[in-house]
């Protein structure tokens, strides 16, 4: 009976190097922001790893609220499994946690997407904003407009 737990432990220890190897394949993503013209509020960032989550604007794999420092700045997200991702962001100047719009539905706060994707009405589709994160360092620059 004592032999079974030792065999189980030996098996788990044998798999440990595989877990470390898998982690070393993780990617990092540095997102640079241009166009933060005012030193007020925060820049809200959401990173999505699927079209369904991106389209529904739910279930981002990472969210950040970064102090708006004015000018250009960057943030690095580490430990991302390689795959396809997309970023949505906006400068929440009044810190109410949501994008403000005028009476015609036009955004009143600067916003941006990965690949600097644009669309005439609403957020750009996943296919325009999506990019690949590979093992190692990756980057995106987002211009807030």
PyMOL commands that set and color helices and strands:
alter all, ss='L'
color gray80, all
select helices_A, chain A and resi 2-24+51-56+114-116+126-129
alter helices_A, ss='H'
color red, helices_A
select strands_A, chain A and resi 27-36+42-48+62-67+71-80+83-92+111-113+131-133+136-143
alter strands_A, ss='S'
color yellow, strands_A
deselect
rebuild
show_as cartoon
